[in-house]
Amino acid sequence: MPDISSTNANVVVTNYKCYKKKRNQNIGVTNDDNDEKTRNGEEYREKKEIVVSMLFTMSKTTSHHQQQHSENSVVLTRTPSNVDEVSKETEDLQSITRYSHGSISLIGGRRQMKDALSVKLDLLTNYDFFGVYDGHGGSCVAHACRDLLHKVLMEVILEEDGKFEEINWAKVMMTSFYKMDKEVNRINGAEVATIGSTIVVAVVGKEEVIVANCGDSRAVLSRGGVALALSNDHKPDRPDELERIEKSGGKVINWNGHRVLGVLATSRSIGHTKKRRRKLTYRISVFLNIQCDKRVNARDNYLKPYVIPEPKVTVSKRTDGDEFLILASDGLWDVVPNDVACDFTRKCLNGQIRRCKNGSEHSQNKVMKENVAAKAATLLAELAISRGSTDSISIIIV
């Protein structure tokens, strides 16, 4: 796959700088509050239009590859009782000249599929974007992250003058996650009162791999036969997370596992933007012995500031020993350790572990015959199910 040309990237940056120059020239000093509000509103809309235009310009160079990605997406229905639905995205290896990848989402033992996956090839110059979003309480936040987070990331980078070679990834990811959190609240409003999503994303380039994690989804790199965790799960009982939550006035209760306020099993997440009904929140606070005013505004936060959208960002230089990267939700990691997952995936990629070709499995393998990464993702998910996972399972292998 050809990279986005430097000429196109420079055009995008130049357009954005021209917009900033024009904006500064048009802004005048006024004492009229109404005029200023109108001007700010017009400026915001104009900025959004510019950013959308630039994102469209960047995406045009990869429309052919994105079209092939959607054309190769298939949905498979399987009969075993422990797997109700399989959503699989496959890629023809001949259409990918940079990285091959495969992904799978299983509903598992859940009644509703709340996970989402995102694959955006050539999102940035020399970079591809991969994301796993594990929703809880509902699917709307995970779906919003799937559709918008990569666009928010692009917008933040462009606002940093678009210097693709000098990106401060920690700052960019931090800003993007907080913006995504606000965007979820703006779009879904009261729907996300008790709905959220963990996030693990990887931006993969020729020289480095950037991973940002918020919650208990995980990224693991196989390097020279060794499983290397590129993220750490944000769990409420982790000593540093427990200390942060308690300093904020919250509590961690061991209620079917350690949970923030006895509710959420992860200490960081996008969403959970507003509080439940005032009376219910007050009763919970009394039960947990937390100070809470009965007259507290019903629109105040419920799990915040205890649950935050702040990601942990790691930047790893690529080496010749790098084999593959696994991004997955906790439906996999709760039952399959890092080293087992990497050893199993390696054997799948090498052809040492295969699925039997019988019945409906034959047509499935025919569709996926060129994509060993997709096969490996499928077999890894089935390994998790065989080990007793009842959660939804979402996996991307790069």
Buried (B, 14 or more C-beta within 10 A) or exposed (E): BEBBEEEBBEBBBEBBEEBBEEEEEEEEEEEEEEEBEEBEEEEEEBBEEBBEBBBEBBBEBBEEBBEBBEEBBBEBEBEEEBBBBBBBBBBBEEBBEBBBBBBBBBBBBBEEBBBBBBBBBBBBBBBBBBBBBBBBBBBBBBBBBBEBBBBBBBBBBBBBEBEBEEBBBBEBBBBBBBBBBEBBBEBBEEBBBBBBBBBBBBBBBEEBBBBBBBBBBBBBBBBEEEBBBBBBBBBBBBEEBBEBBEEEEBBBBEEEEBBBBBBBBBBBBBBBBBBBEBEEBBEBBEEBEBEBEEEEEBEEBBBBEBBBBBBBBBBBEBEEEBBBBBBBBBBBBBBBEBEBBBBBBBBBBEEEBEBEEEEEEEEBBEBBEBBBBBBBBBBBBBBBBEEEBBBBBBBBBB
